[in-house]
Amino acid sequence: MGQIFTFNENFGPWNTENFIVYILTAYQINIVVKIRGR
């Protein structure tokens, strides 16, 4: 899990707020990709 967040030291699991935003953003992007894929 650590390697996923090494691209930005200011953005990682230790910052719960940014972590939640990252998960929600990735989730929304995944939905958009699935919708466009159909």
DRENSE-689309 format. One record per atom (N, C-alpha, C, O): residue number from 1; x negated, y, z; atom name. Coordinates in Angstrom, 2 decimals, decimal comma. Example, Ala and Ser with C-alpha at 12.3 -4.5 7.8 and 13.67 -1.06 7.14 Angstrom:
2
num=1&u=-13,19&v=-5,69&w=7,80&atomo=N $
num=1&u=-12,30&v=-4,50&w=7,80&atomo=CA $
num=1&u=-13,20&v=-3,30&w=7,80&atomo=C $
num=1&u=-14,24&v=-3,32&w=8,46&atomo=O $
num=2&u=-12,85&v=-2,25&w=7,08&atomo=N $
num=2&u=-13,67&v=-1,06&w=7,14&atomo=CA $
num=2&u=-12,90&v=0,03&w=7,87&atomo=C $
num=2&u=-13,41&v=1,14&w=8,04&atomo=O $
***
This chain:
38
num=1&u=-0,84&v=-1,20&w=0,00&atomo=N $
num=1&u=0,00&v=0,00&w=0,00&atomo=CA $
num=1&u=-0,87&v=1,25&w=0,00&atomo=C $
num=1&u=-0,46&v=2,30&w=-0,49&atomo=O $
num=2&u=-2,07&v=1,14&w=0,55&atomo=N $
num=2&u=-2,93&v=2,31&w=0,64&atomo=CA $
num=2&u=-3,39&v=2,81&w=-0,72&atomo=C $
num=2&u=-3,48&v=4,02&w=-0,94&atomo=O $
num=3&u=-3,67&v=1,88&w=-1,63&atomo=N $
num=3&u=-4,19&v=2,28&w=-2,94&atomo=CA $
num=3&u=-3,17&v=3,10&w=-3,72&atomo=C $
num=3&u=-3,54&v=3,95&w=-4,53&atomo=O $
num=4&u=-1,89&v=2,85&w=-3,48&atomo=N $
num=4&u=-0,86&v=3,56&w=-4,23&atomo=CA $
num=4&u=-0,92&v=5,06&w=-3,94&atomo=C $
num=4&u=-0,62&v=5,89&w=-4,80&atomo=O $
num=5&u=-1,32&v=5,41&w=-2,71&atomo=N $
num=5&u=-1,25&v=6,81&w=-2,30&atomo=CA $
num=5&u=-2,61&v=7,50&w=-2,31&atomo=C $
num=5&u=-2,71&v=8,64&w=-1,87&atomo=O $
num=6&u=-3,65&v=6,82&w=-2,80&atomo=N $
num=6&u=-4,97&v=7,43&w=-2,76&atomo=CA $
num=6&u=-5,12&v=8,51&w=-3,82&atomo=C $
num=6&u=-6,08&v=9,28&w=-3,77&atomo=O $
num=7&u=-4,17&v=8,60&w=-4,77&atomo=N $
num=7&u=-4,28&v=9,60&w=-5,82&atomo=CA $
num=7&u=-4,11&v=11,01&w=-5,27&atomo=C $
num=7&u=-4,51&v=11,98&w=-5,91&atomo=O $
num=8&u=-3,51&v=11,13&w=-4,10&atomo=N $
num=8&u=-3,34&v=12,46&w=-3,51&atomo=CA $
num=8&u=-3,44&v=12,33&w=-2,00&atomo=C $
num=8&u=-2,58&v=11,71&w=-1,36&atomo=O $
num=9&u=-4,48&v=12,90&w=-1,42&atomo=N $
num=9&u=-4,70&v=12,77&w=0,03&atomo=CA $
num=9&u=-3,61&v=13,46&w=0,84&atomo=C $
num=9&u=-3,35&v=13,08&w=1,98&atomo=O $
num=10&u=-2,98&v=14,49&w=0,25&atomo=N $
num=10&u=-1,96&v=15,23&w=0,99&atomo=CA $
num=10&u=-0,60&v=14,56&w=0,91&atomo=C $
num=10&u=0,39&v=15,06&w=1,45&atomo=O $
num=11&u=-0,55&v=13,43&w=0,24&atomo=N $
num=11&u=0,75&v=12,80&w=-0,02&atomo=CA $
num=11&u=0,62&v=11,32&w=0,26&atomo=C $
num=11&u=0,07&v=10,57&w=-0,54&atomo=O $
num=12&u=1,13&v=10,88&w=1,42&atomo=N $
num=12&u=0,97&v=9,48&w=1,76&atomo=CA $
num=12&u=1,96&v=9,03&w=2,82&atomo=C $
num=12&u=2,76&v=9,83&w=3,30&atomo=O $
num=13&u=1,90&v=7,76&w=3,17&atomo=N $
num=13&u=2,84&v=7,17&w=4,14&atomo=CA $
num=13&u=2,77&v=7,86&w=5,50&atomo=C $
num=13&u=3,74&v=7,82&w=6,26&atomo=O $
num=14&u=1,64&v=8,48&w=5,80&atomo=N $
num=14&u=1,52&v=9,13&w=7,11&atomo=CA $
num=14&u=2,39&v=10,38&w=7,17&atomo=C $
num=14&u=2,69&v=10,87&w=8,26&atomo=O $
num=15&u=2,79&v=10,90&w=6,01&atomo=N $
num=15&u=3,69&v=12,06&w=5,97&atomo=CA $
num=15&u=5,07&v=11,53&w=5,59&atomo=C $
num=15&u=5,37&v=11,36&w=4,41&atomo=O $
num=16&u=5,90&v=11,29&w=6,59&atomo=N $
num=16&u=7,19&v=10,64&w=6,36&atomo=CA $
num=16&u=8,06&v=11,44&w=5,41&atomo=C $
num=16&u=8,74&v=10,86&w=4,56&atomo=O $
num=17&u=8,06&v=12,76&w=5,54&atomo=N $
num=17&u=8,93&v=13,57&w=4,70&atomo=CA $
num=17&u=8,55&v=13,43&w=3,23&atomo=C $
num=17&u=9,41&v=13,18&w=2,39&atomo=O $
num=18&u=7,26&v=13,58&w=2,94&atomo=N $
num=18&u=6,83&v=13,44&w=1,55&atomo=CA $
num=18&u=7,03&v=12,02&w=1,05&atomo=C $
num=18&u=7,33&v=11,80&w=-0,12&atomo=O $
num=19&u=6,87&v=11,05&w=1,95&atomo=N $
num=19&u=7,03&v=9,65&w=1,56&atomo=CA $
num=19&u=8,47&v=9,39&w=1,13&atomo=C $
num=19&u=8,71&v=8,72&w=0,12&atomo=O $
num=20&u=9,43&v=9,93&w=1,89&atomo=N $
num=20&u=10,85&v=9,75&w=1,55&atomo=CA $
num=20&u=11,14&v=10,42&w=0,22&atomo=C $
num=20&u=11,83&v=9,86&w=-0,63&atomo=O $
num=21&u=10,63&v=11,63&w=0,04&atomo=N $
num=21&u=10,85&v=12,36&w=-1,22&atomo=CA $
num=21&u=10,27&v=11,57&w=-2,38&atomo=C $
num=21&u=10,88&v=11,49&w=-3,45&atomo=O $
num=22&u=9,08&v=10,99&w=-2,17&atomo=N $
num=22&u=8,44&v=10,22&w=-3,23&atomo=CA $
num=22&u=9,29&v=9,00&w=-3,61&atomo=C $
num=22&u=9,46&v=8,70&w=-4,79&atomo=O $
num=23&u=9,81&v=8,32&w=-2,60&atomo=N $
num=23&u=10,64&v=7,14&w=-2,86&atomo=CA $
num=23&u=11,91&v=7,53&w=-3,60&atomo=C $
num=23&u=12,29&v=6,88&w=-4,57&atomo=O $
num=24&u=12,57&v=8,60&w=-3,15&atomo=N $
num=24&u=13,82&v=9,02&w=-3,79&atomo=CA $
num=24&u=13,55&v=9,48&w=-5,23&atomo=C $
num=24&u=14,34&v=9,18&w=-6,13&atomo=O $
num=25&u=12,45&v=10,19&w=-5,44&atomo=N $
num=25&u=12,13&v=10,66&w=-6,79&atomo=CA $
num=25&u=11,85&v=9,49&w=-7,71&atomo=C $
num=25&u=12,35&v=9,44&w=-8,83&atomo=O $
num=26&u=11,06&v=8,54&w=-7,23&atomo=N $
num=26&u=10,75&v=7,36&w=-8,04&atomo=CA $
num=26&u=12,02&v=6,57&w=-8,33&atomo=C $
num=26&u=12,18&v=6,03&w=-9,42&atomo=O $
num=27&u=12,92&v=6,51&w=-7,35&atomo=N $
num=27&u=14,18&v=5,78&w=-7,52&atomo=CA $
num=27&u=15,05&v=6,46&w=-8,58&atomo=C $
num=27&u=15,64&v=5,78&w=-9,42&atomo=O $
num=28&u=15,13&v=7,79&w=-8,53&atomo=N $
num=28&u=15,93&v=8,52&w=-9,51&atomo=CA $
num=28&u=15,35&v=8,38&w=-10,91&atomo=C $
num=28&u=16,09&v=8,22&w=-11,87&atomo=O $
num=29&u=14,02&v=8,45&w=-11,02&atomo=N $
num=29&u=13,38&v=8,31&w=-12,33&atomo=CA $
num=29&u=13,66&v=6,91&w=-12,88&atomo=C $
num=29&u=13,92&v=6,75&w=-14,07&atomo=O $
num=30&u=13,63&v=5,91&w=-12,00&atomo=N $
num=30&u=13,89&v=4,53&w=-12,43&atomo=CA $
num=30&u=15,31&v=4,41&w=-12,97&atomo=C $
num=30&u=15,53&v=3,71&w=-13,96&atomo=O $
num=31&u=16,27&v=5,08&w=-12,32&atomo=N $
num=31&u=17,66&v=5,04&w=-12,78&atomo=CA $
num=31&u=17,77&v=5,70&w=-14,15&atomo=C $
num=31&u=18,44&v=5,18&w=-15,04&atomo=O $
num=32&u=17,13&v=6,86&w=-14,32&atomo=N $
num=32&u=17,20&v=7,59&w=-15,58&atomo=CA $
num=32&u=16,62&v=6,74&w=-16,71&atomo=C $
num=32&u=17,17&v=6,68&w=-17,81&atomo=O $
num=33&u=15,49&v=6,07&w=-16,41&atomo=N $
num=33&u=14,87&v=5,23&w=-17,43&atomo=CA $
num=33&u=15,80&v=4,09&w=-17,82&atomo=C $
num=33&u=15,91&v=3,75&w=-19,00&atomo=O $
num=34&u=16,47&v=3,50&w=-16,83&atomo=N $
num=34&u=17,39&v=2,39&w=-17,13&atomo=CA $
num=34&u=18,56&v=2,88&w=-17,96&atomo=C $
num=34&u=18,99&v=2,19&w=-18,89&atomo=O $
num=35&u=19,09&v=4,06&w=-17,64&atomo=N $
num=35&u=20,24&v=4,59&w=-18,38&atomo=CA $
num=35&u=19,83&v=4,89&w=-19,83&atomo=C $
num=35&u=20,55&v=4,56&w=-20,76&atomo=O $
num=36&u=18,66&v=5,51&w=-20,01&atomo=N $
num=36&u=18,20&v=5,84&w=-21,36&atomo=CA $
num=36&u=17,84&v=4,57&w=-22,13&atomo=C $
num=36&u=17,91&v=4,54&w=-23,36&atomo=O $
num=37&u=17,46&v=3,54&w=-21,40&atomo=N $
num=37&u=17,07&v=2,30&w=-22,06&atomo=CA $
num=37&u=18,26&v=1,60&w=-22,71&atomo=C $
num=37&u=18,08&v=0,80&w=-23,64&atomo=O $
num=38&u=19,48&v=1,88&w=-22,25&atomo=N $
num=38&u=20,66&v=1,19&w=-22,78&atomo=CA $
num=38&u=21,21&v=1,83&w=-24,02&atomo=C $
num=38&u=22,20&v=1,35&w=-24,58&atomo=O $
***
